[in-house]
Amino acid sequence: KIEDLDFLVDTIIEAEKSGTKTISYCRIFNLQEEKLRELLKEMLLEEVYGQEICLQSFLVAVENGECAAAIAAWIEEEEEIPSHILKANLLSFFIPHENLVFAQQYSALLQQIHIPREKGSMQLESLFVHPKYRGKALAQKLIEAQIVRFKDKKPKKMQLIVAFNNEIAIKNYEKLGMYKKTEKKVNDPKILDILPAKANALFEKELRY
């Protein structure tokens, strides 16, 4: 919903931080956080389905009349275009040209840590639970709700990509029956100038109906 927009921007940014102070979009594109927030609102409203910066990708949990948690989900390549291409096109349209040029210096590093997502699988991204509402199993409930949401499409598995330093998140995913399938690591310390960790991991779980 449009009224959830500010919370969804918070969700994307907090998920990007992955427990650190590093907002990757700000570092990669040399953007101030205030400008990033403005751009994320515009991109969310553009409704480019098939990647995480999209209003309809999100489900939001509400507690006591306020947004408490959110997570994005979609079916990978449902319209034959990989999510990373859709997101790259969206970013290229909204981010100013000079900031796109600045980001080119990091393209090789980002390529090294990129993990492809499996076509036809349900993808989870940008999970955030407000600190005030942690301990209520909201993340699990939202993931279960996303599974129900896409049940008619019968994805064989759900996947998510997480920064490998985020031990709390990884333990929670493992409790949900997810396991690490792939890991990509970059040894160049410069990666920590733009990302919260040197490694990303893809976790997945088979879905049965």
Summary of the structure (lengths in Angstrom):
residues: 209
radius of gyration: 16.3
end to end distance: 28.6
largest distance: 48.1
contacts: 638
relative contact order: 0.17
helix: 48%
strand: 22%
